[in-house]
Amino acid sequence: MGHLRAYRAAVGGKHPDNKTGLTTGTFPGIRRLILAVATLLVASVSGFASYAQSGPFAGMAGNWSGGGTVTLDDGSSERLRCRATYAVGAGGTGLNLSLTCASDSYKFILSSNVVAQGGALSGTWSESSRGISGNLEGRGGNGNFQVVANAPSFAANLSLATQGNRQSIVIRAAAQFRGANIALTRR
């Protein structure tokens, strides 16, 4: 008998067959629980997004793909297929880039590690298919960057602009190839 009283007290004094007791007691509680969980989830995600979106490399993290054209030393142009991966770290002031582009006869695999301090950028880069590596420096923020990449036998200017899930990269070089125009979309 004591169990029955405790049970009835737990369900608000209603017999379990009474649908009104379940509707007015249980479902609002479930709705409140769902609302609390949803609020917590939104707060967590928005807090994470604001942290991830701070710094000069905001909005760049992730996997990107697309294409463009490369202009070779002989002046000919070929269509490129490209994919890039950006990892943003150090509170939004560090960027690791991996960019691979290929045409029918040309391929380059570029990687770089960049650090931003104020509006200045500095770091290292390498192009693994040709065994070239060097330093880079430049300026930028808010998704727009102008960088010069130097190595003993190579120099290139790189412009990068990111707006939402779209990105354009323009590379101009004095040797190896004349340049590339690339358009990427975040996957």
C-alpha positions as CSV (number, residue, x, y, z in Angstrom):
1,M,0.0,0.0,0.0
2,G,2.9,2.4,0.7
3,H,4.2,1.7,-2.7
4,L,0.9,2.7,-4.3
5,R,0.8,6.0,-2.4
6,A,4.4,6.8,-3.4
7,Y,3.6,5.9,-7.0
8,R,0.5,8.1,-7.1
9,A,2.4,10.9,-5.5
10,A,5.1,10.6,-8.2
11,V,2.5,10.8,-11.0
12,G,0.7,13.7,-9.4
13,G,-2.0,11.7,-7.6
14,K,-3.4,10.4,-10.9
15,H,-3.9,6.8,-11.8
16,P,-1.7,5.8,-14.8
17,D,-4.7,5.1,-16.9
18,N,-5.7,8.7,-16.6
19,K,-4.5,10.2,-19.9
20,T,-5.0,13.8,-18.5
21,G,-2.4,13.2,-15.9
22,L,0.1,12.1,-18.5
23,T,-0.6,14.9,-20.9
24,T,-0.5,17.7,-18.3
25,G,2.4,16.2,-16.2
26,T,4.8,14.3,-18.4
27,F,4.7,16.0,-21.8
28,P,5.4,19.5,-20.5
29,G,8.3,18.1,-18.6
30,I,9.7,16.4,-21.7
31,R,9.2,19.6,-23.7
32,R,11.1,21.6,-21.1
33,L,13.9,19.0,-21.2
34,I,14.1,19.1,-25.0
35,L,14.0,22.9,-24.9
36,A,16.8,23.0,-22.3
37,V,18.9,20.5,-24.3
38,A,18.3,22.5,-27.5
39,T,19.3,25.8,-25.8
40,L,22.5,24.2,-24.4
41,L,23.4,22.8,-27.8
42,V,22.8,26.2,-29.6
43,A,24.8,28.0,-26.9
44,S,27.7,25.4,-27.3
45,V,27.7,25.6,-31.1
46,S,27.5,29.4,-31.2
47,G,30.2,29.7,-28.6
48,F,32.4,27.4,-30.6
49,A,31.7,29.2,-33.8
50,S,32.6,32.6,-32.4
51,Y,35.8,31.1,-31.0
52,A,36.6,29.4,-34.3
53,Q,35.7,32.5,-36.3
54,S,38.1,34.9,-34.5
55,G,41.4,36.0,-35.9
56,P,42.5,36.9,-39.4
57,F,41.9,33.4,-40.7
58,A,38.2,33.4,-39.7
59,G,36.0,31.4,-42.0
60,M,38.8,29.5,-43.8
61,A,39.0,26.2,-41.9
62,G,37.8,23.1,-43.7
63,N,38.0,21.3,-47.0
64,W,37.6,23.2,-50.3
65,S,37.5,22.1,-53.9
66,G,37.2,23.6,-57.4
67,G,39.2,24.5,-60.4
68,G,40.7,27.1,-62.6
69,T,43.5,27.6,-65.1
70,V,47.3,27.4,-65.1
71,T,49.4,29.4,-67.5
72,L,52.7,27.5,-68.3
73,D,56.1,28.9,-69.3
74,D,55.4,28.5,-73.0
75,G,52.2,30.7,-72.7
76,S,49.8,27.8,-73.0
77,S,46.9,27.4,-70.5
78,E,45.3,24.3,-69.1
79,R,42.3,23.7,-66.9
80,L,43.1,22.8,-63.3
81,R,41.2,20.6,-60.7
82,C,42.1,21.6,-57.2
83,R,41.4,20.7,-53.6
84,A,42.6,22.5,-50.4
85,T,42.5,21.8,-46.7
86,Y,42.9,24.7,-44.2
87,A,43.5,24.1,-40.5
88,V,43.1,27.2,-38.3
89,G,44.8,27.2,-34.9
90,A,46.5,29.3,-32.3
91,G,43.3,31.2,-31.5
92,G,42.8,32.1,-35.2
93,T,46.3,33.4,-35.8
94,G,47.8,30.3,-37.3
95,L,47.0,28.6,-40.6
96,N,48.2,25.3,-42.2
97,L,47.4,25.0,-45.9
98,S,47.5,22.1,-48.2
99,L,46.7,22.8,-51.8
100,T,46.9,20.3,-54.6
101,C,46.1,21.2,-58.2
102,A,46.4,19.2,-61.4
103,S,45.8,19.6,-65.1
104,D,46.4,17.1,-67.9
105,S,50.2,17.7,-67.9
106,Y,50.9,19.8,-64.8
107,K,50.6,19.3,-61.1
108,F,51.6,21.2,-58.0
109,I,51.3,20.3,-54.3
110,L,51.7,23.3,-52.1
111,S,51.7,23.4,-48.3
112,S,52.4,26.2,-45.9
113,N,52.4,27.2,-42.3
114,V,51.5,30.8,-41.7
115,V,51.3,33.0,-38.5
116,A,49.6,36.3,-38.4
117,Q,50.6,39.1,-36.0
118,G,48.6,42.3,-36.4
119,G,48.2,42.6,-40.1
120,A,51.6,41.0,-41.0
121,L,51.9,37.4,-42.1
122,S,55.0,35.2,-42.1
123,G,55.8,31.5,-42.4
124,T,57.2,28.8,-44.6
125,W,56.0,27.0,-47.7
126,S,56.9,24.0,-49.8
127,E,56.0,22.6,-53.2
128,S,56.7,18.8,-52.8
129,S,56.5,17.7,-56.4
130,R,59.4,19.9,-57.4
131,G,61.3,19.9,-54.0
132,I,61.1,23.7,-53.6
133,S,60.6,25.4,-50.2
134,G,61.1,28.8,-48.8
135,N,59.7,31.6,-46.7
136,L,56.6,33.7,-47.2
137,E,55.5,37.1,-45.9
138,G,52.7,39.4,-46.6
139,R,49.7,41.3,-45.2
140,G,46.0,40.8,-44.8
141,G,43.0,39.9,-42.7
142,N,39.3,39.4,-43.0
143,G,39.8,36.7,-45.6
144,N,41.9,38.8,-48.0
145,F,45.7,38.2,-48.2
146,Q,48.6,39.3,-50.3
147,V,51.7,37.1,-49.9
148,V,55.1,36.9,-51.5
149,A,56.7,33.4,-51.5
150,N,60.4,33.2,-52.0
151,A,62.9,30.4,-52.4
152,P,66.5,30.4,-53.9
153,S,65.3,29.7,-57.4
154,F,61.6,30.7,-57.2
155,A,59.4,33.7,-56.4
156,A,55.7,34.1,-56.6
157,N,53.0,36.6,-55.6
158,L,49.8,35.1,-54.2
159,S,46.5,36.8,-53.6
160,L,43.8,35.0,-51.7
161,A,40.2,36.2,-51.1
162,T,37.6,34.4,-49.1
163,Q,34.0,35.4,-48.9
164,G,31.6,32.9,-47.2
165,N,32.0,29.5,-48.8
166,R,33.8,30.8,-51.9
167,Q,37.5,31.5,-52.3
168,S,39.7,32.8,-55.2
169,I,43.4,32.3,-55.4
170,V,45.6,34.1,-57.9
171,I,49.3,33.1,-58.2
172,R,51.8,34.9,-60.4
173,A,55.3,33.6,-60.7
174,A,58.5,34.5,-62.6
175,A,59.6,30.9,-63.3
176,Q,58.3,27.3,-63.3
177,F,54.9,28.6,-64.5
178,R,53.5,32.0,-65.2
179,G,50.5,31.8,-63.0
180,A,47.3,30.2,-61.9
181,N,43.7,31.4,-61.3
182,I,41.7,29.2,-58.9
183,A,38.2,29.3,-57.6
184,L,37.3,27.1,-54.6
185,T,34.1,26.2,-52.8
186,R,34.0,24.8,-49.2
187,R,32.7,21.2,-49.2
